[in-house]
C-alpha cells in the first residue's frame, strides 16, 4: 500500500488497502516519509524484503505482523490489528522511551476511555505494537492464546509492547443514507455485516439509517436485544454444540434471530455464508401471524415464499457467501479477483448507491418482459380466436397470410 500526490501536488492518490494508506498518511503528517523509511529498513526494502518475515492479515486473527532483522542481532516484530485483539496480546506499553508493565486495569481503562470513545464516533480503532525476539519461527504457536476462531495464536504475535491506538474515520458517502431509504421503500431490507468493533458498527449503522432510533433503540438510545451483536454471539445463538464443542446449524434458532438482526459486528466470512444459507432456507413466511407482527413492529416485509438474498463482499474469503447468495455483489476496485469471479454483479465504483441502480434496472427488465409477453399474447390470441371462429362457421377469414405477417411485423417492432 502507499500513496502519491496528483498533478497539483496536494491531492493524495491512495493505492492499496485504505486502512494502511490512512496510517501512512498519518505518519507523513508526523514528519516521516514512509517511502524513505521502507528503503532504509532491512527486511522491508525492495532489495532485502526476503530477509523479513510477514504474517498477512486474516479474519480469524484480525491482525497482521512483519518481522525485520535488527542491526545488533535478533528481530523486531511489528504488529497491527483490531484494538481489542492487540490489547489482549500486550504485556507492556511504551512510556517516554521505556517499557512499563500493563495490568488488566490499564487495559480496561484504555478500552473505556479510548476505544469506546473512538468507536462511538464511528471510528475504526487499530492497535499498534511491537516485540523484540532473538530468533524468529513464523510457524511456532502459543497454544494457551487463541484467535477468534479458536485456533492457536502465532508466538511472534503474543507478548507485545503497545505503541498506541489510532482511530480511523471512514465517513459514509453522502449518497449512502438516501440509497438505503430507497431500498427500504422498494422492499429491500438492508442488514450490515462487518468486521469492525460493535460500537463502531452501531454508530455507522445509525448514521446510515440501518438502525432506526424509534424501531431499534430504547428511550436512552441503547440498541434493543438481537438488533446488533458480535459474530461470536451470533454463532452461539444459531448453532447447537455437542459435548466436544462441534457446532451444528439450527434453522429454528436462526429463524428466531434473523428478522430482528440489523448489525453483525466482528463477523467472519463463515457468518456471511450462514446468513445466506439460513435466509434461503428460512420458513418464517409460513407463520402468518409472526409476519404480521414483524410488519407492524419492525416495519419489514417477509417474502411470501422464500427470502431472496443479495450479498456484498470484496475479499477472497467472501467468495462462498457471494456464490450462495441469490445475487452476489463484488467490489470492482477493492475486491479480489476470486470475489469478482464468484459474484453475479461487480460494482465498478464500490458504491452502495449503485446497488439501488442495479435493482432498478433489474426490475425494469423484468417488468418489460412481462409487458412484452402480455402484449404478444393479447394480439396473438385475438388473431387465433378470429381465425378459429371463421373456420368453424365456414366463412372467409378477414385476415390473410400477408395481413398476419404485417401484424406481426408491426407488433414486434412496437413491442421492441
Buried (B, 14 or more C-beta within 10 A) or exposed (E): BBBEEEEEEEEBEBEEBEBBBBBBBEEBEEEEEBEEEBEEBBBBBEEBBEBBBBBEBBBBBBBBBBBBBBEEEEBBBBBBBBBBBBBBBBBBBBEEEEEEEBEEEBBEEBBEEBBBEBBEEBBBBBBBBBBEBEEBEEEEBBEEBBBBBEEBBBBBBBBBBBBEBBBBEBEBBEEBBEBBBBBBEEEBBBBBBBBBBBBBBBBBBBBBBBBBEEEBBEEEEEBEEBBBBBBBBBBEBBBEEEEEEEEEBBEEBBBBBBBBBBBBBBBBBBBBBBBBBBBBEBEBBEEEEBBEEBEEEBEBEBBEEEBEBBBBBBBBBBBBBBBBBBBBBBBBEBBBEBBBEBBBBBBEEBBBBBBBEBBEEEEEEEEEEEEEEEBBEEBBEEBEEEBEEBEEEEEEBEEEEEEBEEBBEEBEEEBE
